[in-house]
Amino acid sequence: MIEIRCLKCGTNQEVEPPQPNDSCINCGHNLSKGSWMRISGYSKTEAIVEKLIFTYGGFWRRFAAYVLDSVLLQFVIYILALVFGFGFFLSESGFGELTAMWIILSILLPWIYFAAMESSDTRATVGKLALGLIVSDLSGKQISFGRASGRYFGKILSGIILGIGFIMAGLTDKKQALHDIISDCLVIDSKHKNE
Ligand SMILES: [Zn+2]
C-alpha cells in the first residue's frame, strides 16, 4: 500500500500501486498516470511536482497584504468617526473611555471584513488582492464563512505567543501560519483561483 493524493480533489488515500481503472475514493476521478501523486516516500521528480501544485504566499508578501488591510480598516474607522462625530467612539464621561459601540466595532468590523472577503468568490481581502494572494483549503478550494472565521480568531493564538504563530508563515513547509494550520487553510498565489 502507498499513500497517494488525487490531484483533482486533493484527497489523500491509501491504494495498491494505482492502475488506470482505480478511481478516487472521494471524487471518483480516474487515477490514471499523472492524475495523482505519492505522499509517502515520493521520488525527487514527484516532490518537484508537489512544489508546482501551489505557489504559497511567503511571509513578507502576506505581511504587506496585512499592512494594507490594517490601513484600510483604520481609514474606514476614521471616516465613521468623521461622519458620526468622535462621541461615537469616546464617551462624555472622560477622555479615553471607549463607548460600547467602539468596542463592538473594533471586534466586529475586522472579523466580518476578513472572514466575508476571504470566503467570498474573491477569496481575498483588498490587501491580499493587491498582493495576488488568495485563501484556500488544503486542496486549493474556496473556504466557507465558518472556516474563515475560525482562521480569523486563530490569529489571536498566533499573536499571543509573541507573534510566533505569524512568523511560522515564513518557516513551515506550506508557508502556513499557526492560524492556517488550526483552520486547515493555505494562502496561495491567486493564479490558482481558477484551477
Ligand atoms: Zn479525487
Boltz pocket constraint, residues with backbone or C-beta under 6 A from the ligand:
constraints:
  - pocket:
      binder: B
      contacts: [[A, 6], [A, 7], [A, 8], [A, 9], [A, 10], [A, 11], [A, 24], [A, 25], [A, 26], [A, 27], [A, 28], [A, 29]]
      max_distance: 6.0
